[in-house]
Amino acid sequence: MSEEGDTFWVSLAEKFVGVILIIIGAIMLYFTATSTSVLGGFSLFFGILSLIMLIIGLFLLVVRPPE
């Protein structure tokens, strides 16, 4: 395969993984925010973890691979 085709598929995979991370991070953040009484002390841990997933997903959507 040519280099141009490889770059396209890598970029497409990055975008797809970024969208999946954003969806999972948003769902985690929602359930963490709505069930803080059940999680207790772990609510801060899961909140930070879901924010990190959201940030990484947004980063993967915004950044362009080198050409």
N, C-alpha and C positions, 0 to 999 in steps of 0.2 A: 504494500500500500504506500501511497505517497505521504509525504509529510503534511500536506494540506489536509488530507482526509483524517489523519491521526489527530491533528489539532482540533478539528471539528468535533470528533467524538469525545475527546477529553473535555472540551468546553461544555458539550451537552451533558456529560456525566456530572461535571461540577455543578451545573445549574440544577440538575435533577436532585442531587444529594443536598444542595442548599435548600431547595423547596421542602424536601422531606424533613430536614432538620428544623426548619421554621415551623412546620406543622406540628411535629412532635414537641418542640419547645413550647409552642403556644398552648397545646393541650396540657402539658405538664404544668405550666404556669397557671392555667385556669383551675385545674384540680388542686394545686397547692394553695391557691388563694381561697378556694371555697371550702377547704377542709383543714384549716389551720388548727382547729381544736383537736382533731384526731391525730394529726402528725406531731403535735406538741413541739418539742425542741428541734425536730428535724425539718420543720417548715422553712426555716432560713436556709438550710442546706439545699433542699429541693428547689426553693425559689432561685437561689444563686445558680444552681445547676441548669435550670431551665432558661435563665437569662443568658448564660454562656452559650447554650445551644442555639438560642435565637440570634445572638451576635455572630456566631460562626456561620450560621445559615445565611444571614444577610451579607456577610463578608464573601461567601462563595458566590452569591448572586451578583455582587457589584464588581468584583475583581475580574479582570480579563487576563487570560493566559498569555505569556509572551509569544510573539509570532516570529 
